Amino acid sequence: MKKEYLYSLFFSLFVYLPFCTRAPLVINLCLLALLILSFVSQKYYKIHSYIVHILLVVSVGVYWLEYGTLRSIEGGVFLLSLLTLVKTFEIESRRDYFLFLLIVILQLVGHMLNTESISLVLYCLALLSLMFASMVKVRFEREHSFNTFGLLKKYLVFSIPLTLLFFFLFPRLQMNSFFIGKLNNQGKSGFSKELNPGDISKLALSDETVFRARIDETSEIEGLYWRGTIYHENEGLKWKQGKIARDEFKRGTNESKYRVSFDNYDNGHVFTLEDTYRIKSLSAAREFRGSGKNFLLFSYRDEKLRFTGHRSKGLLYYPAKENLDKYLQIPSGSERFKSFIRETFSKLDGRNKKVKAVLSYLAKNNYEYSLEPGDLKGDKLEDFFFNTKKGFCEHYAASVAYAFRVLGIPSRIVGGYQGGRYNSMGEYIIVTSRDAHAWVEFLSKDGHWKRVDPVQYIAPERITMGANFFYQRSSENLSTGSSRDTLLNELRLFVDLVYFNLNTYFLNYDKENQMELLTKIFGKKPSKFVLFSFMFSFFIVSLLVLYLVYVLNWRKAPYQRVFEKVMRKIERDSGVTKSTNLGHELYMKEISKNSKRLEIEYLIVRRYNYLKYAKGPKRDDFVSFIELCKKYLSNEK
């Protein structure tokens, strides 16, 4: 079995294996079948090409049935995976292996376009370097035996700066409308269609990062309420989502933006600030407005969701008129609770007074905020409200929203996150599962939705301090952290900053990031004309650099480049410049008339002509010629 085939087998496996879990089982089985047939064909029995072609067509058909389209990055990568395996059937020479490497490099680049993992990107770059080194080895194997990685290093010295320039400055085009796959409708936002007692407290036990946000306008952490899921069907302490008409809104003033980057591959409800009236997806995803003042994103491919939120200070949301009855719905049962609410608060004048009275009652009657409220018996709402008086945010949101409806005040529950952790090093906010929260919205006397948070009356430190510090203080019974904890905290924030910046400015570098960079370069946001002129000039200069570096120099073999150095030294020593139409041996005769003896120079010229024009010079001939030239250049004659 030829070594070229073994190399191709190695690269085929190591390019595909880290990403095989993203493809359905049937796709992996098709590729595995091609791989096995390729091995059999190379080692035991030559398989006819028509069998390979039939299996190729079957594989494409299976992919089409699975995804419904080939017009996506996943489809392109799959076709390249098929081509690499088909090419392994034909590897008989170095040329075949060279073509195989070109295809598999395209396949690897396709995988890199569809990954947002730092470790996978580093893995791909390392594998890409190995493949490029292998290409250099195949290209120059007959001509020299010096270290392949030495030559690779020379290529990288020229290619890396140009690559970085193209990466950061070449226009970023939005191609999501073309390279779309099947819409992924699986939502995993952490909030289900039902809100039961204990659901959010389970989320809050984890410190896993959910998303990071960079806000243009300075905001206090305690005022950041990230809205996600709306619950309006009431079943006591249990609330559900339901089908309702969309809210209407009226924009305010002082508009600003913020950017949100999710840390996982969730779909469904995204979490936006209360005064958000629109979102724009920065990833390959489709945007939807929810029934309440919330938004949804569904990705077209396996990509972390990112979006820009547009805010308007003073934004007001109004419920659709057909929804008002749904926001007053109350279930049967819990008669003691209903009677108590009516007898205690119904005589008060005005909605605002009733709302404040209900919340003040919770603050003055020894209710406790706890991650471990314990099990509830019988009528869970009444057991919590009258007996245990111990619960988490969902307990208080459910009971308060219920109480409002009993008093004739339309209300609903919002599930999402409150606050976050501010990273002063990078000026962004980290929102974790620990920040999971639920609160109430009620319809004000002016007819728009207004937020109230019962936790502000029961455990105000949870809102003002933030979840992370509040729970830490509660568990350790400490008012401040030690210097060691502070140092560890700063280290965590620094590591998170590095991770966030790598994702923002490398893995997720997009049009907005590019415009931000160009704004810093030009001092202001460049116009379309300036941007086009800059990009056109950059493109022309890049082509010129490629021509000068590659066409005039790199297309020459190593023995040719070192011979040119020898000729330049001879011209300097003799003081006679060689004309372009004069052969090397005639030039040597010309300068030997008025110069010292040139035996070594003649030898180099003759051996060069032999290597260039003779049929089938051996590899050792190139090696010895290069060594001879190097000795001459270093005056070691």
PAGU-585421 format. One line per 3 residues: number of its first residue (from 1); for each residue x, y, z of C-alpha. Coordinates in pm, 1 decimal. Layout:
NUM = X,Y,Z | ... .
This chain:
1 = 0.0,0.0,0.0 | 147.3,332.3,-108.6 | 244.0,590.6,147.4 .
4 = 44.9,858.7,-36.7 | -273.3,658.5,23.2 | -190.7,611.1,391.7 .
7 = -139.4,986.3,425.9 | -470.8,1052.4,252.3 | -645.2,805.4,482.8 .
10 = -495.4,982.0,784.9 | -611.5,1327.1,673.2 | -957.9,1202.0,571.3 .
13 = -1020.1,1058.9,916.1 | -874.7,1341.8,1120.3 | -1056.6,1608.5,920.7 .
16 = -1398.1,1446.2,957.3 | -1397.0,1268.1,1295.7 | -1416.5,1579.5,1523.4 .
19 = -1729.4,1691.5,1336.0 | -1903.6,1357.8,1274.0 | -2140.4,1402.0,1571.0 .
22 = -2308.1,1693.7,1391.7 | -2423.9,1472.9,1104.1 | -2708.0,1217.7,1124.4 .
25 = -2615.9,851.7,1162.1 | -2722.8,764.1,808.3 | -2484.1,1024.6,661.2 .
28 = -2194.4,889.2,867.0 | -2276.5,535.6,752.8 | -2263.4,642.2,386.1 .
31 = -1920.6,801.0,433.3 | -1799.0,497.8,630.6 | -1906.8,266.4,348.7 .
34 = -1704.7,472.3,98.6 | -1401.4,464.0,327.6 | -1416.5,84.8,364.4 .
37 = -1453.9,34.4,-10.9 | -1157.0,264.6,-69.5 | -939.5,57.4,165.1 .
40 = -1048.8,-267.2,0.3 | -981.8,-122.4,-344.6 | -630.0,-12.4,-253.8 .
43 = -523.4,-324.9,-61.1 | -713.5,-623.6,-200.9 | -931.8,-582.5,-506.2 .
46 = -968.4,-294.8,-751.8 | -1331.5,-185.0,-741.7 | -1489.0,-61.9,-1062.8 .
49 = -1558.4,307.7,-1078.1 | -1929.8,263.8,-1157.5 | -1984.0,107.3,-812.5 .
52 = -1824.2,410.2,-650.9 | -2037.1,643.1,-862.4 | -2356.9,459.3,-765.3 .
55 = -2270.3,487.2,-396.8 | -2188.3,854.0,-448.9 | -2530.6,922.2,-600.6 .
58 = -2700.5,726.7,-320.6 | -2514.7,929.8,-58.2 | -2619.9,1260.3,-216.0 .
61 = -2979.7,1135.1,-230.6 | -2973.4,1035.1,136.0 | -2842.0,1379.7,228.8 .
64 = -3115.8,1547.9,24.0 | -3384.9,1340.3,197.2 | -3235.9,1422.2,537.7 .
67 = -3189.5,1799.5,494.5 | -3408.6,1888.8,197.1 | -3137.7,2103.0,32.1 .
70 = -2771.8,2114.1,-64.5 | -2762.4,2494.3,-58.6 | -2593.3,2526.9,278.4 .
73 = -2248.8,2514.3,433.3 | -2326.8,2169.4,571.7 | -2422.8,2053.8,221.0 .
76 = -2101.6,2190.8,72.2 | -1889.1,2025.6,340.6 | -2071.4,1696.4,289.4 .
79 = -2006.7,1704.1,-87.5 | -1639.3,1782.7,-24.4 | -1625.2,1490.3,220.7 .
82 = -1761.7,1264.4,-52.5 | -1509.8,1397.7,-305.0 | -1215.0,1335.8,-70.8 .
85 = -1318.7,974.7,-18.3 | -1382.9,921.2,-390.4 | -1039.5,1066.5,-465.2 .
88 = -874.6,808.2,-237.0 | -978.8,540.4,-490.2 | -758.7,709.1,-753.0 .
91 = -440.3,789.9,-560.1 | -164.4,635.7,-770.0 | 88.6,918.8,-793.5 .
94 = 211.7,1229.4,-621.2 | -8.2,1439.2,-849.8 | -317.8,1249.4,-731.1 .
97 = -214.8,1304.4,-371.5 | -161.4,1675.2,-437.9 | -514.6,1709.4,-578.5 .
100 = -650.7,1515.1,-282.1 | -486.5,1761.0,-42.2 | -643.0,2056.5,-221.5 .
103 = -991.2,1903.4,-181.2 | -943.7,1804.7,182.5 | -814.5,2153.5,267.4 .
106 = -1137.7,2297.5,123.7 | -1330.5,2047.6,335.9 | -1144.0,2156.5,649.3 .
109 = -1204.1,2524.9,571.8 | -1574.3,2442.9,535.5 | -1574.6,2287.0,882.1 .
112 = -1398.9,2593.9,1021.5 | -1669.3,2819.6,875.0 | -1926.9,2627.1,1073.5 .
115 = -1756.6,2599.0,1412.2 | -1743.5,2837.6,1703.9 | -1521.6,2638.2,1936.3 .
118 = -1177.2,2780.5,2010.9 | -1030.2,2434.4,2065.5 | -1169.9,2305.2,1734.8 .
121 = -1039.4,2608.0,1546.3 | -690.5,2554.9,1692.2 | -714.4,2185.9,1599.7 .
124 = -812.5,2278.6,1243.1 | -525.7,2527.1,1213.6 | -276.9,2264.8,1332.7 .
127 = -416.2,2011.0,1084.3 | -410.1,2274.3,809.7 | -41.5,2337.7,881.5 .
130 = 33.2,1965.8,854.8 | -147.1,1943.7,521.2 | 32.0,2249.5,387.1 .
133 = 363.8,2099.9,498.4 | 265.8,1780.9,317.4 | 190.3,1982.6,1.3 .
136 = 531.9,2148.7,19.3 | 692.3,1809.1,69.1 | 518.5,1665.6,-237.6 .
139 = 600.4,1971.0,-449.1 | 974.2,1987.4,-374.7 | 1055.7,1629.5,-274.8 .
142 = 1262.9,1561.7,-589.3 | 1455.2,1886.5,-570.5 | 1591.4,1903.4,-218.3 .
145 = 1611.2,1719.9,110.4 | 1638.2,2006.4,356.6 | 1381.4,2049.0,633.5 .
148 = 1029.3,2080.5,493.6 | 919.6,2285.0,793.4 | 1199.9,2530.5,720.6 .
151 = 1050.7,2598.6,379.3 | 703.8,2606.0,535.1 | 821.1,2874.0,775.5 .
154 = 936.2,3090.2,484.5 | 597.1,3058.8,318.4 | 418.8,3149.0,643.1 .
157 = 631.6,3460.5,692.2 | 481.9,3602.8,372.1 | 134.2,3448.8,385.8 .
160 = 28.2,3517.4,748.1 | 42.4,3901.9,730.4 | -145.7,3900.4,399.7 .
163 = -401.7,3656.7,540.9 | -459.5,3876.9,845.2 | -505.1,4183.2,624.1 .
166 = -762.1,4002.9,410.1 | -936.3,3863.6,720.2 | -981.5,4199.4,892.5 .
169 = -1020.7,4434.2,592.6 | -1181.1,4238.2,310.7 | -1553.9,4334.1,291.1 .
172 = -1775.0,4112.4,502.9 | -2073.1,4001.8,296.6 | -2401.2,3877.5,439.0 .
175 = -2450.6,3545.9,258.2 | -2695.2,3389.3,503.4 | -2988.1,3426.8,263.4 .
178 = -2812.3,3200.6,12.7 | -2620.2,2948.5,225.0 | -2921.4,2842.9,428.3 .
181 = -3000.3,2499.8,553.6 | -3309.1,2354.3,713.4 | -3456.5,2575.4,985.3 .
184 = -3379.4,2432.9,1327.8 | -3699.2,2460.4,1532.0 | -3568.6,2296.6,1846.8 .
187 = -3582.1,2547.0,2129.6 | -3371.3,2496.2,2442.8 | -3372.8,2834.7,2611.5 .
190 = -3377.4,2687.7,2963.8 | -3740.0,2797.0,3012.3 | -4006.7,2543.5,2915.1 .
193 = -4366.2,2601.5,2810.2 | -4470.0,2562.8,3171.5 | -4350.7,2740.3,3483.8 .
196 = -4373.5,2520.0,3791.4 | -4253.9,2586.8,4145.9 | -3885.3,2498.0,4161.8 .
199 = -3812.4,2527.4,3786.5 | -3612.3,2850.0,3805.9 | -3450.5,2759.3,4137.4 .
202 = -3300.5,2453.7,3962.4 | -3161.1,2677.3,3688.8 | -3013.1,2912.8,3947.4 .
205 = -2809.2,2631.4,4103.2 | -2579.5,2638.2,3798.5 | -2319.9,2905.1,3723.2 .
208 = -2306.4,2822.9,3350.8 | -2275.8,3124.8,3122.0 | -2588.2,3179.9,2911.0 .
211 = -2492.3,3489.4,2711.2 | -2275.5,3799.6,2713.1 | -2396.9,4146.7,2627.7 .
214 = -2223.0,4472.0,2538.9 | -2449.1,4772.6,2592.2 | -2382.8,5109.6,2429.0 .
217 = -2570.3,5306.8,2692.2 | -2457.1,5287.4,3054.9 | -2712.0,5093.5,3262.8 .
220 = -2724.9,4987.5,3625.2 | -2709.4,4611.8,3671.8 | -3016.2,4611.1,3897.0 .
223 = -3223.1,4769.3,3619.7 | -3138.6,4504.5,3358.3 | -3432.3,4271.7,3309.6 .
226 = -3374.3,4030.3,3021.1 | -3717.4,3923.7,2900.6 | -3768.6,3582.4,2745.1 .
229 = -4080.0,3372.5,2792.9 | -4435.2,3498.3,2861.1 | -4674.3,3291.0,3076.4 .
232 = -5041.6,3389.1,3084.9 | -5245.0,3069.8,3143.6 | -5300.2,3046.5,3518.2 .
235 = -5327.0,2719.2,3710.5 | -5243.8,2843.5,4060.1 | -4869.4,2827.2,4118.5 .
238 = -4835.8,2662.4,3778.7 | -4842.7,2889.5,3472.2 | -4829.3,2808.8,3099.8 .
241 = -4759.4,2975.0,2770.2 | -5041.9,3004.2,2522.0 | -5146.7,3148.7,2189.4 .
244 = -5220.2,3518.6,2213.1 | -5214.9,3809.5,1969.6 | -4904.0,4024.5,1950.0 .
247 = -4861.5,4328.4,2169.2 | -4855.4,4666.7,2004.0 | -4584.2,4916.9,2091.0 .
250 = -4507.3,5285.7,2079.9 | -4144.0,5391.0,2047.0 | -3993.1,5650.9,2273.3 .
253 = -3677.4,5860.4,2238.7 | -3299.2,5827.5,2285.9 | -3244.5,5512.4,2083.5 .
256 = -2940.9,5293.7,2146.2 | -2815.7,4943.9,2069.6 | -2665.5,4645.8,2246.5 .
259 = -2517.8,4319.1,2126.3 | -2586.7,3975.0,2271.2 | -2377.5,3662.5,2207.4 .
262 = -2509.3,3331.4,2337.5 | -2262.9,3081.5,2477.0 | -2448.1,2770.7,2363.1 .
265 = -2645.5,2645.8,2064.3 | -2996.4,2720.2,2190.5 | -3290.0,2815.3,1971.9 .
268 = -3621.4,2976.4,2055.5 | -3681.0,3269.6,2284.5 | -3387.7,3508.0,2311.2 .
271 = -3348.7,3743.7,2602.9 | -3386.1,4113.0,2537.4 | -3402.0,4422.9,2752.7 .
274 = -3746.1,4563.2,2831.7 | -3719.6,4866.2,2605.7 | -3623.9,4660.7,2297.1 .
277 = -3847.7,4713.5,1994.2 | -3644.7,4524.9,1731.7 | -3362.5,4273.9,1699.1 .
280 = -3132.4,4202.1,1406.1 | -2970.8,3861.2,1384.8 | -2593.2,3856.9,1340.4 .
283 = -2585.7,3481.3,1290.7 | -2750.9,3264.0,1025.4 | -3091.9,3267.5,1188.7 .
286 = -3448.4,3376.3,1124.1 | -3607.4,3636.5,1351.3 | -3960.3,3625.3,1489.6 .
289 = -4157.1,3858.0,1712.8 | -4326.6,3675.5,1996.8 | -4682.3,3723.4,2114.2 .
292 = -4573.0,3938.0,2406.5 | -4294.8,4192.4,2388.2 | -4042.6,3915.9,2329.1 .
295 = -3845.3,3776.6,2035.1 | -3737.0,3440.0,1895.2 | -3443.5,3326.8,1681.6 .
298 = -3411.7,2994.8,1500.2 | -3076.0,2908.0,1347.0 | -3033.7,2771.2,996.0 .
301 = -2725.3,2580.4,1104.0 | -2539.1,2466.8,1412.4 | -2429.0,2814.7,1515.3 .
304 = -2444.2,3014.3,1836.3 | -2706.0,3284.7,1820.7 | -2598.1,3648.8,1809.4 .
307 = -2808.3,3955.9,1761.0 | -2819.5,4332.6,1795.7 | -3101.7,4472.5,2008.7 .
310 = -3245.4,4816.1,1930.0 | -3369.6,5006.6,2234.7 | -3591.1,5309.0,2270.6 .
313 = -3611.8,5487.4,2603.4 | -3973.2,5526.3,2711.6 | -4091.9,5239.6,2488.3 .
316 = -4448.9,5135.5,2578.6 | -4617.8,4804.5,2499.7 | -4994.5,4766.8,2483.5 .
319 = -5184.9,4437.2,2482.0 | -5410.2,4350.8,2190.9 | -5774.7,4409.2,2287.8 .
322 = -5868.1,4048.2,2216.1 | -5617.9,3933.4,2480.4 | -5758.0,4125.1,2779.6 .
325 = -5989.5,3845.1,2891.9 | -5700.7,3595.1,2879.9 | -5497.0,3815.9,3115.2 .
328 = -5783.1,3800.7,3371.4 | -5834.2,3422.8,3358.2 | -5820.4,3245.7,3694.9 .
331 = -5872.1,2873.3,3762.5 | -6117.3,2715.6,3998.7 | -6003.7,2628.5,4349.7 .
334 = -5788.0,2820.1,4600.9 | -6105.3,2978.6,4739.4 | -5941.1,3074.6,5067.7 .
337 = -5670.1,3265.6,4879.2 | -5922.8,3441.9,4655.9 | -6140.5,3542.9,4952.1 .
340 = -5841.1,3675.9,5144.4 | -5721.8,3887.8,4850.3 | -6067.2,4034.2,4787.5 .
343 = -6136.8,4110.5,5153.6 | -5792.9,4264.1,5214.1 | -5728.1,4468.7,4900.4 .
346 = -6042.0,4513.0,4687.4 | -6165.3,4816.0,4882.5 | -5858.4,5020.3,4787.3 .
349 = -5905.2,5280.7,4514.2 | -5702.4,5252.7,4193.8 | -5480.4,4984.4,4047.3 .
352 = -5154.7,5134.1,4170.1 | -5270.1,5132.6,4534.0 | -5384.2,4772.1,4508.3 .
355 = -5055.0,4668.0,4348.4 | -4846.5,4841.5,4615.5 | -5063.6,4698.5,4891.9 .
358 = -5017.6,4339.3,4771.5 | -4641.2,4381.9,4748.0 | -4620.8,4557.2,5085.7 .
361 = -4811.0,4269.1,5242.4 | -4538.3,4027.9,5130.6 | -4266.4,4257.0,5266.2 .
364 = -4427.9,4288.1,5611.3 | -4537.5,3931.2,5682.5 | -4215.4,3730.2,5714.9 .
367 = -4199.2,3581.1,5366.8 | -3861.0,3425.6,5291.4 | -3664.6,3410.5,4966.0 .
370 = -3494.7,3070.0,4933.5 | -3347.6,2835.9,4673.1 | -3482.7,2542.4,4878.0 .
373 = -3846.5,2621.6,4959.0 | -3936.3,2258.3,5019.1 | -4236.3,2057.4,4898.4 .
376 = -4587.3,2197.4,4905.7 | -4895.5,1994.5,5001.9 | -5259.7,2005.5,4904.0 .
379 = -5347.8,2332.8,4738.3 | -4992.1,2443.2,4664.8 | -5078.1,2809.4,4626.5 .
382 = -5253.3,2828.3,4963.9 | -4992.7,2613.9,5137.2 | -4719.9,2849.7,5017.5 .
385 = -4907.7,3174.6,5082.3 | -5051.9,3094.3,5425.1 | -4823.5,2826.4,5573.1 .
388 = -4464.3,2786.8,5450.1 | -4412.3,3148.3,5332.6 | -4087.7,3029.3,5179.7 .
391 = -4021.3,3033.5,4807.2 | -3814.3,3139.6,4509.8 | -3892.7,3406.1,4249.1 .
394 = -4140.8,3186.6,4057.8 | -4344.8,3128.2,4375.5 | -4383.3,3498.5,4440.0 .
397 = -4440.7,3591.5,4074.4 | -4715.3,3326.8,4043.6 | -4896.2,3424.9,4363.2 .
400 = -4875.8,3801.5,4295.9 | -4996.1,3769.2,3933.9 | -5282.5,3549.6,4059.7 .
403 = -5370.3,3807.7,4324.1 | -5375.9,4086.4,4064.7 | -5619.7,3891.0,3849.6 .
406 = -5845.8,3827.3,4148.0 | -5852.7,4206.6,4195.3 | -5943.7,4256.6,3828.6 .
409 = -5596.6,4369.4,3715.4 | -5474.2,4204.1,3391.7 | -5136.0,4043.8,3456.5 .
412 = -4886.1,3789.4,3330.5 | -4552.1,3635.3,3430.3 | -4223.7,3693.2,3248.1 .
415 = -3941.8,3441.3,3262.4 | -3586.6,3548.2,3187.0 | -3279.6,3679.8,3363.4 .
418 = -3217.6,3972.9,3591.4 | -2890.6,4162.6,3618.0 | -2565.8,3992.6,3528.7 .
421 = -2202.4,4027.3,3619.6 | -2014.7,4329.1,3485.2 | -1666.5,4264.3,3346.7 .
424 = -1494.6,4601.2,3379.9 | -1190.3,4478.9,3181.3 | -1396.1,4432.6,2864.6 .
427 = -1695.1,4652.0,2952.4 | -1956.9,4384.9,2895.2 | -2205.6,4187.0,3104.2 .
430 = -2194.4,3813.3,3172.7 | -2535.0,3655.9,3234.4 | -2533.2,3307.8,3387.2 .
433 = -2798.0,3052.9,3482.8 | -2768.6,3187.1,3836.3 | -2931.7,3510.0,3713.5 .
436 = -3249.4,3323.9,3606.7 | -3553.0,3509.1,3731.9 | -3930.4,3556.1,3702.3 .
439 = -4136.0,3868.5,3761.6 | -4481.2,4013.3,3695.9 | -4619.7,4256.6,3442.8 .
442 = -4957.1,4419.1,3502.8 | -5167.8,4650.2,3293.5 | -5137.8,5004.5,3427.7 .
445 = -5422.9,5254.2,3435.0 | -5273.5,5408.5,3117.2 | -5323.5,5080.7,2933.8 .
448 = -4958.4,4969.6,2890.9 | -4761.4,4692.3,3054.9 | -4565.2,4777.9,3367.5 .
451 = -4315.0,4561.1,3552.6 | -4323.0,4479.4,3924.3 | -4075.9,4243.3,4088.6 .
454 = -4198.5,4088.3,4417.1 | -3841.0,3988.5,4504.3 | -3753.4,4357.9,4540.7 .
457 = -3985.8,4364.5,4843.5 | -3882.0,4030.9,4995.6 | -3506.2,4013.9,4924.2 .
460 = -3401.0,4350.0,4771.8 | -3031.9,4253.8,4800.7 | -3088.0,3989.6,4531.0 .
463 = -3168.5,4269.8,4285.7 | -2920.6,4534.4,4401.1 | -2623.1,4301.7,4460.6 .
466 = -2683.4,4064.9,4173.9 | -2742.0,3691.2,4191.2 | -2377.0,3584.4,4206.2 .
469 = -2280.8,3790.2,4510.8 | -2616.4,3743.7,4684.9 | -2609.2,3362.5,4670.6 .
472 = -2241.9,3352.7,4763.0 | -2301.6,3570.3,5066.3 | -2605.8,3369.6,5165.7 .
475 = -2422.3,3035.8,5145.5 | -2102.4,3152.5,5317.2 | -2265.2,3402.8,5553.7 .
478 = -1998.9,3657.5,5461.5 | -2040.6,4027.0,5392.8 | -1723.3,4060.1,5185.5 .
481 = -1486.3,3824.5,5008.5 | -1123.8,3762.4,5103.5 | -832.1,3903.7,4904.2 .
484 = -768.1,3553.8,4768.7 | -1126.7,3530.4,4641.6 | -1091.1,3874.8,4486.3 .
487 = -775.8,3767.1,4301.8 | -944.2,3450.2,4173.5 | -1242.5,3656.1,4065.4 .
490 = -1019.0,3895.0,3868.6 | -844.4,3598.5,3706.1 | -1180.3,3447.7,3601.4 .
493 = -1288.5,3778.1,3451.8 | -961.3,3806.6,3258.2 | -995.0,3452.2,3118.4 .
496 = -1354.7,3526.5,3023.5 | -1243.6,3848.9,2851.3 | -989.4,3657.8,2639.6 .
499 = -1253.0,3399.0,2547.4 | -1511.9,3666.2,2463.3 | -1272.6,3870.7,2249.1 .
502 = -1157.6,3562.0,2058.2 | -1519.8,3481.3,1979.8 | -1612.7,3840.7,1894.0 .
505 = -1313.0,3948.2,1686.9 | -1204.3,3615.9,1541.1 | -1466.2,3340.1,1534.5 .
508 = -1761.8,3578.2,1497.7 | -1590.5,3863.9,1316.3 | -1872.1,4017.5,1111.4 .
511 = -1968.3,4330.9,922.2 | -2042.9,4530.4,1237.8 | -1708.4,4442.6,1394.9 .
514 = -1535.5,4536.8,1071.2 | -1712.3,4874.3,1059.7 | -1607.9,4933.4,1420.6 .
517 = -1245.3,4860.1,1326.4 | -1257.6,5087.3,1019.8 | -1413.8,5363.5,1229.2 .
520 = -1112.9,5346.7,1459.6 | -878.0,5358.6,1157.3 | -1046.6,5655.0,986.4 .
523 = -1156.7,5834.0,1303.6 | -1522.3,5819.3,1193.8 | -1756.8,5582.1,1019.5 .
526 = -1640.4,5571.9,656.4 | -1881.7,5646.9,373.2 | -1959.9,5384.4,110.4 .
529 = -1738.5,5564.6,-142.0 | -1441.7,5578.5,96.3 | -1497.9,5215.9,193.7 .
532 = -1515.9,5102.9,-169.6 | -1206.0,5305.0,-263.5 | -1012.6,5165.2,29.9 .
535 = -1112.0,4806.6,-47.3 | -1041.1,4845.6,-419.7 | -695.3,4991.5,-349.3 .
538 = -628.4,4715.8,-99.0 | -731.4,4454.0,-354.4 | -502.9,4598.0,-624.8 .
541 = -207.1,4622.8,-386.7 | -267.1,4263.8,-272.5 | -265.6,4139.4,-631.3 .
544 = 58.0,4328.3,-695.6 | 220.9,4177.4,-386.1 | 109.6,3830.6,-489.9 .
547 = 253.4,3885.2,-836.8 | 587.1,4012.3,-708.7 | 623.7,3745.6,-441.5 .
550 = 482.2,3444.0,-618.6 | 516.7,3494.7,-994.1 | 861.4,3651.7,-982.5 .
553 = 1011.3,3440.6,-706.1 | 811.8,3158.3,-549.2 | 733.2,2976.9,-870.1 .
556 = 1106.2,2908.1,-901.7 | 1246.5,2592.5,-750.6 | 1496.3,2617.1,-459.7 .
559 = 1792.6,2526.5,-682.6 | 1700.4,2811.5,-920.3 | 1677.8,3065.4,-639.7 .
562 = 2014.9,2973.5,-493.7 | 2171.2,2980.5,-842.4 | 2042.7,3335.5,-891.9 .
565 = 2221.6,3437.0,-572.9 | 2541.5,3285.3,-711.8 | 2505.0,3481.6,-1037.9 .
568 = 2448.2,3806.9,-847.7 | 2769.4,3743.7,-652.5 | 2962.4,3673.0,-973.7 .
571 = 2833.2,3999.2,-1124.2 | 2941.2,4193.7,-817.5 | 3286.5,4035.9,-809.6 .
574 = 3351.3,4075.2,-1182.7 | 3186.4,4413.2,-1226.9 | 3016.2,4289.4,-1543.6 .
577 = 2636.4,4272.5,-1559.8 | 2490.0,3979.1,-1750.1 | 2248.6,4077.7,-2026.7 .
580 = 1917.1,3891.7,-2045.1 | 1982.8,3752.8,-2396.5 | 2323.7,3607.5,-2304.7 .
583 = 2350.2,3243.7,-2194.3 | 2520.5,3156.4,-1867.8 | 2818.2,2973.6,-2023.9 .
586 = 2875.6,3251.9,-2279.9 | 2862.8,3503.2,-1994.8 | 3127.0,3303.5,-1804.6 .
589 = 3354.7,3304.9,-2113.3 | 3302.1,3680.3,-2146.2 | 3410.9,3762.1,-1791.4 .
592 = 3693.8,3503.6,-1783.4 | 3890.6,3713.5,-2036.9 | 3965.3,3984.4,-1781.6 .
595 = 3928.5,3792.3,-1458.0 | 4085.7,3528.5,-1245.7 | 4033.7,3159.2,-1301.0 .
598 = 3668.2,3060.7,-1255.4 | 3671.6,2682.0,-1226.0 | 3414.4,2664.1,-945.2 .
601 = 3188.2,2913.5,-1120.5 | 3204.7,2716.1,-1445.3 | 3122.0,2399.1,-1251.1 .
604 = 2815.4,2557.6,-1093.8 | 2689.3,2685.7,-1430.6 | 2735.5,2349.9,-1603.2 .
607 = 2561.6,2161.6,-1323.4 | 2277.2,2412.4,-1328.2 | 2224.6,2360.4,-1701.4 .
610 = 2226.6,1986.9,-1646.3 | 1956.6,2006.9,-1377.0 | 1743.7,2240.3,-1584.6 .
613 = 1760.3,2068.2,-1923.1 | 1857.2,1704.0,-1864.3 | 1589.0,1432.7,-1848.0 .
616 = 1529.8,1278.7,-1507.1 | 1800.6,1425.9,-1282.5 | 1815.5,1246.2,-950.1 .
619 = 1725.6,1391.7,-615.4 | 2087.0,1369.5,-493.8 | 2193.0,1587.2,-788.1 .
622 = 1972.2,1873.1,-662.5 | 2094.8,1828.2,-305.6 | 2464.1,1835.0,-398.9 .
625 = 2411.0,2135.0,-629.6 | 2242.9,2339.4,-355.0 | 2520.2,2250.2,-109.2 .
628 = 2786.0,2352.2,-364.0 | 2615.6,2689.6,-419.9 | 2585.9,2754.0,-47.3 .
631 = 2954.3,2680.7,4.7 | 3041.6,2918.6,-278.2 | 2824.6,3193.8,-132.2 .
634 = 2990.1,3152.7,205.9 | 3339.2,3152.0,41.5 | 3406.4,2795.6,154.5 .
637 = 3567.8,2687.5,-171.8 .
